[in-house]
């Protein structure tokens, strides 16, 4: 029983870590939020995968747009 609990906790931690460092996709646009939900920065990933941002980067972000990228 204890082993199953440890495995479950390990998987949950791995999932949470994966979500925290999730990469943005090419063409994504979005905003960074502080702990109170205020916008503190913005970002864009070009269609070629070049990431740029303004303001403050936080772990709380919302993707709220997508560039029209030509797909091969």
PyMOL commands that set and color helices and strands:
alter all, ss='L'
color gray80, all
select helices_A, chain A and resi 2-20
alter helices_A, ss='H'
color red, helices_A
select strands_A, chain A and resi 28-33+39-45+51-55+60-66
alter strands_A, ss='S'
color yellow, strands_A
deselect
rebuild
show_as cartoon
